[in-house]
Amino acid sequence: MKNLLRSIAKTALQQYAFPGGFFWRTNTRIGNAACLTFDDGPNPEYTPEALKLLGKHDIKAMFFVVGEKVAKHPEIAQQIVEAGHAIGGHTYTHKIFPEMTQQELSADLIKTRDIIKQTTGQDTTLFRPPRGLFRMSHLKQTAALGYQMVHWTTTYSDYKQDGEDALLERMQQNQPQTRDIILLHDNNPYTLSALDKMLPVWKDRGLQFSAEL
């Protein structure tokens, strides 16, 4: 019941309250497409491997990057964009929205957007709040400023880093559907190894992947 109510609330936000300003499912009309998203990078060890994996399976994804990590690893942020993936902000220091004032949030969005643009040449209005936490006031503010908040439909809790077998079991039990936005992280090997096994399975089911909302 809790999940159903959450789904109804998110659908109302996307379709009626903030059309174009909030997404938890895609609007894409590209076949049976879902969207893979990766948070918390760029990671110098695992983001390049994630890019290789996506290239191997001919998939485009979204990367929600932390501003200070972009400044520290600019070449990896550039690789994300050069490979044709979408990129968005994930705050500058991974600070959650409820801990920021209205002025701090606006400044953070601008700072993160600026470092992405300076580093990659890509000016993006996409962002994801750390841990998915936000209040209605945050959504009103970000939508008014022209940003697009990208939440998610499906998560496999790969942040736990509890091993490939545990992650595979969660992926098998709750397989993605058309228009799902899938939350993952490009900061551990288990996500990559599990994805390498599950992507062919999902594609065999007819699921496609797009980096478009």
N, C-alpha and C positions, 0 to 999 in steps of 0.2 A: 504494500500500500504506500509506503514511504517513497519508494522508487517511482511509482506511478504518479504520485502528487508532484514529485520533483520534475518529472518529464512534462507534465501538464504545465507547470509554472514556466519551465524553460521554453516550451513551445509558444506560450503566450508572449513571453519577452521577445522572442525572435520574430514572430509573425505579426504581432499587433502593437506592442509597446515600443519596440526599438528595431523596426525593420531596417536592415542594413547596418545596424550598430551593434548587434549581438547575434552570435551564431553558436549553436550547440549541435546542429546538424547542417550539412551542406545544402545549398540550393542548386548544385550543379545538375545539368541535364546530360552529363557524359555517361551514357550507358548505365551500368550498375556500379557507379563509382562511390567509394568511400575515401576518406582523407587521413593519411598517416601524419601525425605531428610529433615532434621531438622537443622536449623542454630542457632547459638548464645548461646548454652549451654556450659557446663552442668548447668542447673538451679536446685537449691536444692528443689524447690517446685514442678515444673512441669515435669522435665525430668523423675523422677521415675514414675510419672503417665503416661507419654507417653510410657514408657517401658511396663507398665502393659496393656495399651490399645493395643499396638502392639502384645503383647503376647495373649491377649484375641482373637484377630482376626487372629492369626497365620501368622504374617507378619514380614519380616525383612526389615530394612530401613538403611539409611545412616545418621550419625550425624556429622556435621561439627562444631567442638568445638573450643572455644577461649582458648588459652594457659593459660592465667592467671586464668581463671575459672576452668580449669583442676587442676591447682596447688591448688586452694582453695577448690575444691570439688573432690578430687581424687577418693573417693569411688563410686561416680556416674559415672565417666568416666569408671571405672572398670566394673560397672554394664552394661554399654552399650556393651562393648566387650564380657563380659561373657554371655550376652543374645544372642550373635550371630549376632549382627548388625555390619555394617561397620562403621569405624570412620575415619575422616579426619580433617585437620587443617583449621582454619578460622582466621588466624593470632594470634599473642600472645595477642594483646590488642584491636583487632577489628579496627585497623588503615587501611584506604583505601590505595590501592596500589599507586595511583597517588601522594600521600603525602610522599612516600618513595623513597630514592635513590636506585640505583641498588644494592649497598652493603647492605643497610638496609633491602631490600626485601630478599636477600639471607640469611642474618643473622636471619631474622624473620621466614622464612620457616624452617630453621634448628632448631631454638629454640622451635618452636611449635611442630615440629616432635619429638624432643628429649623429651619434657615433656609428650607427649602422650605415647611414648615408655617406658619411665621410670615408668609411672603410670600404664599402662595397659599391657605392654609387646608386644603391637602391633606396628610394624614399618610400617607406612603408608606414601605413596606418594600422597594420595588424598588431595586436598585442594579446598576451594572455596574463591574467593576474596570477602571481605565485600562489600555489596551493589551491587555485581556483576560488580564492576568497575575495568577495566584494559585497558592498552594500548597494542598495538601489541608488543612493546618492552618487556613488562612484560611476555607475552605469549611465546615469543622466549626464554627469559631467563629461565622461569620455565620449559619449555619443554627440553631445553638443559641440565638442572640439573636433569632430570628424573622424574619430578613431573607431576601429572595429574590434570589439572584444570577442575572442574566439575561445569558447569553453570546450566541452567535449561531451560525447555521447557514451563512449566506452573507455574504460581504463583497466589495465591489468596489474596495477600496483607494482610495476617493475622497479619503483623506487626502493622497494624492500631489499632488492639485490639478494634474494633468498635462493638463488640457484636456477639453472635452466629447467629442471624437471618441474619445479613448482610453478614457474611462469608458463611453461607449455601446458600444464594442466588447466590453468586459468584461461589461457587462450582457446583451448579446445572446448571448454565448458561454456564459453560465452563468445561465440564467433561473431565477427562484425557483420553488419548488414549494410545494404545500400544507404548512402547518405550519412553513415556514421562518421563522426570525427573521433579518431582514436588517439588517446594520450599515451605517449611513450617518453623515454628519456635516453639521450645519447651519451650516457656517462658510465655504462657498465657492459661487460661482455655478454651477460646472460640475455639481455634484450636482443643483441645482435644475433647470437646463435639460435635463439628461439624463433626470431623472425625469419631467419634463413630457412628454417624448417616449415614454418607455417605459411609463408607467403605463397609458395606453390600450391598448397592445399586450398587457400582462400581463392586464388586465381582459378583453380580447377573448378571451384563452385560457381564460377562466373563473375566473381567480384573483381572490379577494376579499381584503380587508385588514381586520384587526381589531387593536385595542389591548389585547386580552385574552389572557392566557396560558392 
